[in-house]
């Protein structure tokens, strides 16, 4: 499952390797940092508002970074219909999807382990660690899952494919 936005001309947007590296990395790093800042923002005092605004700015910038990635030729390799890709692109896609799957399942296992440890600490030792507890927390988690699912394979391509000759 992935997302590719076709342009009206049908030609994917050309993005440089550097742009793709920065955009995919920023999307994967800024979103969880923004969510963490929003969770940490205390009440409505001055510091809370500043942390909340900074967190929101990071989340919006992560989404903008993904918007840069979505119509790219790199994302086309990951998400286009298989019949429209050549054999080289299919091999790149399979490697990217395998990488994305491995990282994604590792993160899912880590999340499940964290949640179970949080439950055990709360029930056995009355020690609380943060866990998603409100609809906003779960909503942010679900959107983060989607962002990572769409971005991880493209990030793999951005960081592993050689720079096209026209960029050198």
Secondary structure, DSSP 4 states (H G I P E B T S, - for coil): -------TTSPPBP--HHHHHHHHHHHHHHHHHHHHHHHH--SSSHHHHHHHHHHHHHHHHHHHHHHHHHTBHHHHHHHS-GGGS-HHHHHHHHHHHHHHHHHHHHHHHHHHHHHHHHHHHHHHH--------SHHHHHHHHHHHHHHHHHHHHHHHHHHSPPPGGG-
